[in-house]
Amino acid sequence: MLNRKTFLKISLSSITLVLLYFWNNLTGNLKALNRNKNQIVLPNDFPNGISFGEQFIVVKRNERIKIFSSKCTHLGCRINNSLNDVFICPCHGSKFNSDGEVLKGPAMKNLIKLKYRIDNSKNQIIIYT
């Protein structure tokens, strides 16, 4: 027969294992297929226009792609919105055009352009962060 202390140890261990197993679903699933310290791998199926990721903004016009960091150059807030091809920082209202150039401050520097590579054999985009 189990005493209370042993029962609690087993219960807490079980709950911890279950939480670890489902952690990705509980915290929100990234759309990246693979992610490590220096790169993000995404499916190459972006529609024409502007797409926002957690750390990046993809601008696709026909077959031309530009990828920028979504971090505003003013204070580092994540940009996740656009209006008429203008990226708008939600914190202080800085605006950037679809080339990442500052249109309106307080940001003084353009968005950081990220390097990337397209792997056509796997239909993926590898973004280097």
N, C-alpha and C positions, 0 to 999 in steps of 0.2 A: 504494500500500500504506500502511496506517495504522501509525503508530508507537505505542508503548505509551501515551504521554502523551495523544495525540489519542483513542485508544480509550477510555481512562479518562474523559476529559471527556465524550465522547458517552454512555458507559454511565451515568455519574452523572447526567447531565441527563435521560436517559430514565427512570431509576429515580425521580428526583424528580417528574417529570411524572406517572408512573403512581401514585405515592403521593398526590400532590395530587388526582388524579382520584378515587381511592377513599377519600380521607380520612374522609368521612362514615361510610362503612361500617366502617372500621377503628376509629373512636373511639366507636361506638355512636350510633345514629340517634335523634334527638329525635322525640317523637311530635307535636311542633308542626308545623302546616302551614307556618307562616311565623313568623319571629321577627326582631325588631330590638331596638334598644337600649331602647325604651319599651313594647313590647307583645309578647304571645305570642298567636298565632292557633291555635285548636284546633277540631277537629270537634265539633259539639254533639251528641255521642252518648253522653254519660256515663250509666251506669246509675244507678238509685237507690242511695244509699249514699255511701261515701267512696272517692274516687279520688285517687291520689298522682301528681304530676308531679315533674319535677326541681326546680322552684322554687315549686310551689304545691300546695295541697290543695283539692279540690273536694268539697263536701258537697251532695248533691242529694237532696231529699225531695219526691217528686211533681214539681211544676213549679218548686219553690223551690230556688234555687241560692245557695250562699255559697262564696266563694273566699278562701283565706287563703295568706299566704306560708308556705312549709314551713320557713322559718328559725326555729329556736327563739330566743325572746327572751332566753334566758340567755347563751349564748355563740355562737349562730349555727349550731349543728349542724343538718343537714337532717333533718326529721322525715319518715319514710317508712313508718310502721307505726301501726296502731290496733288496739285490742281493746275490743269492746263500746262502740263510738262514742267512745272515748277515744284521743287522739293521744298517743303516747309518744316522747319524745326519746331517741334511742339513746345519747347521750353521758352524760347525768347524770340521766336518769329523770324529768324534768319531765313533767307530764301536763296535757292541755288537753281540754276537752269539745268537742263538735261545733259550738259557737258560738265556739270559739277562746279561751275563758276559762280561766285558770289554775286547775287543780284541786289540783296539788301542785308545789311548788318543786323545785329552786332558782329556777326562772324566777319573776319578780315581775310581769311584764307579759303581757297577753293577746297572742295571735298577731295579726299585722298583717293586717287585712282588705284584700283587693285589690279595686280597682274593675274592673268588666268591662262588656261590652256584648254582647248577643246579636244577631247578624245572621241573621235568619230566611231571608232570600233566598239565603244561601250555606250555611245550616245550620252556622254557626260561632260560637264564643265568642271574643271579643277580650279578653284579660286585660291590664290596664295595670299595668306593674311600676314 
